[in-house]
Amino acid sequence: MASRSLPQRAVRAVGESPVSERLARAQELAYGPLIERVRRSPLHTDVLGHSLHPSLTDVTAGCWLSTSLLDLAGGSESRRAAALLTGFGLLASTPTALAGAADWAELSGYERRIGAVHGLGADSAILLFTGSLIARLRGNHPRATKLALAGNLVIATAGFLGAHLALHRGTARRTPTAERN
């Protein structure tokens, strides 16, 4: 039997962790009413044959990665563009998070626990990028850059867990209502 890679072992540890289970329960309490509303919205649909959430993550993460690329390579003349991308990423994070929360509400067990940690990571990245935008608006470019880089590291880790759920575990698949009947 082949041994598992470090990333595979890390995902398994998250999925089997009692701490992840407690986090999932806390998120249910905190977000429960909102999740139920979103589950009945266009953000949680079977029309595409898969979840809308993974597609939306590309917009959010793309804006934020571009922000850091401009911070690191664009010079002072790119600061306004980096601030705009930070803001657009934050705007895109709202429907992205809502669609993900609606999908998460349908998970159980191992997948639910991984999804809870994925969601905590995404929420943490949103906070880091909010701090980055505030620093940008106050003219503190070095702090804004550091917060954006930290946010990108966090969202990349959260994205790894989300990709595991969607691609390896198949949680993003949807059977259109017409095919179920």
Secondary structure, 3 states (H helix, E strand, C coil): CCCCCHHHHHHHHHHHCHHHHHHHHHHHHHHHHHHHHHHCCCCCCCCCCECCHHHHHHHHHHHHHHHHHHHHHCCHHHHHHHHHHHHHHHHHHHHHHHHHHHHHCCCCHHHHHHHHHHHHHHHHHHHHHHHHHHHHHCCCHHHHHHHHHHHHHHHHHHHHHHHHHHHHCCCCECCCHHHHC
